[in-house]
């Protein structure tokens, strides 16, 4: 019994010394670094920048334009023609285009219809599509879609960041698992050393047979072997964790010796991952970023379908321009001097237009089916994970009871052994059972944490803006 008490005292004192020389990094702190500095998270932000660039490009279709067309021909000292045509255009939302024009033409062989007054001819007019392109056109559709792309990109970014956080969380839980396993082997190695030294002294005094020292040494070396294996696993998991730790200047960070995970993670995991029961019960599936992204995609395809349906109409463009050689006098622009025209373009079979419309309908239906499937899949995943978590809670209760019972049996067996009523074989057997039970409890806890991480991944409900 005195050896058991001494073992517990030495174990606690050793643990206290270890804690004095270690620094704990919690799951919340770790994920904070991942959110802020991980390259994949920064790369996800480029999705927003790309969408903003596309929006700027789409708005450029409505920018005013200046066009200048100048042609000159001189041959054998003869000025055949000298033609200047400058135009200023202002596109508008509904396909209507306003424009001002200046013509200045001269030359010996100038086409008579290009003849203008000496100081040039000014015109101001409008071009109006009365069928195709009036209510919707390509530049209108591109601008509307680009605005939707920004919102879709924000939802996609959240999914990308959510996935990297999920992967990082699993790595942290594996790190915690290997650390807990190492603590178990350290504790029982200490017990094995004390037991071996005690039995060795008893053998030297003639109280124990030599076979007991051999068995105690086998157990001691087995504990050392298991501890060394667990130490290597912990080092490997620490290096794997380092893959997710970066600084602001894209400098990777390596976990050094003395940095350990938070063994109290069980009490903080719901707060850190935002997976409390209240959040699950009130979670609106329609606010899920995956469904939001698909919804924006559906709206974009609806705009595309509307454009393709509009392309079935004939193209009829009307133009009317007031003419004047004195633009500084507003009254000089009147209906007595004008230039007008009409442009009609009607494909006979509309095969291209009908094909584009059919493709747009197919894309729209595919997206609608994907939305329905995603919604059902998310609901079923959340329900399945919740049931799995409930099962783990029940398994955890059973495991804790088993560990407690194994601990009592080991204590009783050690007491009987030091009273001479038991054997070292039975003590080691009881201890091995307790070690196995503790390792299974660690494995069960890791499975529980991984399931919590899966719920976090499915919900994707973390606040990315707040994290920034």
ABEGO torsion letter per residue (X at the ends): XAAAAAAAAAAAAAAAAAAAABBBBBAAAAAAAAAAABAAAAAAAAAAAAAAAAAAAAAAAABBBBBBBBBBBBBGGBBABBBBBBBBBBBBAAGBBBBBBBBBBBEAABBAAABBBAAEBBBBBBBBBABBGAABBAAAAAAAAAAAAAAAAAAAAAAAAAAAAAAAAAAAAAAAAAAAAAAAAAAAAAAAAAAAAAAAAAAAAGABBAAAAAAAAAAAAAAAAAAAAAAAAAAAAAAAAAAABBBAAGBBBBBBBGBBBBAAAAAAAAAAAGABAAAAAABBAAABAAAAAAAAAAAAAAAAAAAAAAAABBBBBBBBBBBBABAABAAABBAABBBBBBBBBBBAAGAAAAAAAAAAAAAAAAAAAAAAAAAAAAAAAAAAAAAAAAAAAAAAAAAAAAAAAAAAAAAAAAAAAAAGABBAAAAAAAAAAAAAAAAAAAAAAAAAAAAAAAAAAAAGABBAAAAX
